Amino acid sequence: IASGETPAHRLYEDEKTLAFLEIDPSSPGHTMVIPQKHVEDFMDLDGNLMSAVMETVQKVAGMIEKGLGADNFTIGVNSGKIVGRHVEHVHVHIIPRFPDDGGHYIQGVVKRPVQDTLEEIREKITKHGN
């Protein structure tokens, strides 16, 4: 899509990012924001490109808010192999939310019982910090 080989309903584009309507939307205005540069996974984005992508997410969410009257959004990234990604290019979903849309909050995406205490989890994570 970024190269122009695949058609898309483009909403916004600059030198670093592209935003277009999702072809199988969860709600009206469901949008994907991608970097123009090919990057397969969220964890591979450098800081500058990450900032550019998130600035575009914010800009396009504002456009959706004004254009469709959606002032609530679920914004997310599927990162890694088990999350069901169909495209090997990092992308951020902007999913406009509307009253009675049948959707759930983002914590409802995964339900895995937590066995460790929060302190044990914090220790496992922070020992790998900078």
N, C-alpha and C positions, 0 to 999 in steps of 0.2 A: 504494500500500500504506500509506504513512504517513497518508494522509487517511482510510483505512478503506474506500475505495470498492472496493478489490480485496482479497479474502480472503487471509489468510496465516496460517501456523502460527507465531504470535508466541512468542518465548522470553523477551524482556525489553523493557521500554519505560520511558523516563523523559521528562522534558520536552524533551530535546534529541535523543535517539536512539531507534532502534528496531532490534531484532534479530529475525530470523525465518528459518525454514528455507528454503533454496534449493529451488525447485520441480524443478530438474533436477540433483540432487546428485552430486558426484564421489565422496562417501563418506558413510556415515551421520553425521548431525549437521552436514553442510555448511551453514553459516549465513552470512547477509548482515547486515551492520550498516550502517545508513544514518542520516544526520541527518534529524530531523523536518522541518526547513526544506529547501525545494527548492534544491539546489545541483547543477548539472549535472556539474561536473568536479572532481576532487581538487585541482587547482591553484587552484580558486576558493574553497576552504575557508579561513575565517579561523582564526587560531590558537586561539581559544577553542572553536570548534566542532570543530576537528581534535582538540584534547585530549579533548573529550567523547566523540567517536567512538572514539578509541583506548582510553579508559578502559572504554567499553562492550565493545570487542573483548576486552580483558583479562578483564573480569568474565565475559563469556559463554564464553570459552575455558575458564575455571575451572569453569563450570557443565557444559560438555561433558566436561571431564576427569573430573569426579565422576560424571556421569550415564552416560557411555558407556565410561569407562575409557581414553579417548584421552589420552595425555600428550605427544603430538607433534602439531604443527600446521604447515600451510603457510598463511601469512596474506598476502594480497595485494590490490592495487588495480589495476584496468585503467583507465588514464587516457589520454584522447585518442581520436582517430577511427579509427585503424587496428587497434586491439586487439580488435575484435570485440564491443564492448559492445552489449547489446540494450536497455538501459535508460538513458535520459538523466537519471540521478540518481546522484550519487556513492555508491559502496558498497564496503565492505571484505569480502572473502571470508575466512571462517575455515573451513579445510578440515582436519578431523581426519585424522590419519594413523595407520595401523595396520600391524603387521608384514605383509609380503607383500601390500600393497595395490596393487602394480603402479605406483605413482606414482614420480615423480622429484623431485629437488631443484629449487628455484626457478630456478637458473641454467640448467636444461635447457629452459626455456620458449622462449628465443630463442637461435638460433645464427647470429651474424653475425661473420665474421672481423674481428679488430681490426687495422687497418693502421697506426695511429699508435702511438707509444710511450706509455706511461702518463704520462710527463712532458708530452708534447704535449697529451694529453687533459686533464690537470690544468690546464694553462695556458689552454686554450680555455674550460673551465668557470669557473675562478676569476676570469677577467677580467670576469665578469658578476656577481660577488658584491657584497655590501653594502659 
